[in-house]
Amino acid sequence: MDILEQIIATKRIEVAHQKEAIPLRTLLAMGNDRLDRNSPSMRKALAASPSGIIAEFKRKSPSKGWLHPDAEITDILPLYEQGGAAACSILTDKVYFGGSLNDLQKARKQVDIPLLRKDFIIDPYQIYQAKIMGADAILLIAACLTTDECRELAQTAHSLGLEVLLEIHSSEELKYLNQHIDLLGVNNRNLGSFHTDINNSFRLIEEIKQYLGDKATSPLLVAESGISQTNAVKALRATGFQGFLIGETFMKTGNPGLTLSNFIQELL
């Protein structure tokens, strides 16, 4: 069993326990006043941003261990927004990444820029959680789902006014694209081995363009993981990427917000 398979097995148990503790009907009743909240568009924010950076809040990873164990949303998110982030990604997985839904809820109170719930989403229940806790977009990972599951989950997200970032690692996963996908992310990290190679984005870009063709509703392209240099962002942007999800580069430092601000100043 590789790392991703372990994570998904754990996630299925976790979601089952959450649904048992707070059934969907109860969850919806508790968050009824938040279901109609208008969510800012992450796609539009990235397209309009000079940096296109989605700054991630992440305390640890399965491969690197703890990056910033004492990190607090209230200390970092406002500085991410002030530093020029176009959007923020909030990891809500507890076991492997040290996050929580409470982090997402806190983040919503701290910033006005779009928030992505980054987790291993396998059940519609998690999408309702995301909306109620303040997310504006969700991540769907092709490697975790069937194409039918991906379509159904993306449709559920759209029904709640949430945008969808579909994450792929190979050209074979382009078949997961459907009419409900707003952003297409290329993960430079193999989720089975957690090996990272930023060249994965450069390898896939031409195949993605050929696959998308001249579709008027093509998703905005996002490069994810392993980005640590401004030159890499510039090179990726030149090929067609408009979003850049960066976490460890910022979170492994003592002051992630300042690191982001300096990164963007150098980038621009």
Secondary structure, 3 states (H helix, E strand, C coil): CCHHHHHHHHHHHHHHHHHHHCCHHHHHHHCHHHCCCCCCCHHHHHHHCCCCEEEEECCEECCCEECCCCCCHHHHHHHHHHHCCCEEEEECCCCCCCCCHHHHHHHHHHCCCCEEEECCCCCHHHHHHHHHHCCCEEEEEHHHCCHHHHHHHHHHHHHCCCEEEEEECCHHHHHHCCCCCCEEEEECECCCCCCECCHHHHHHHHHHHHHHCCCCCCCEEEEECCCCCHHHHHHHHHHCCCEEEECHHHHCCCCHHHHHHHHHHHHC
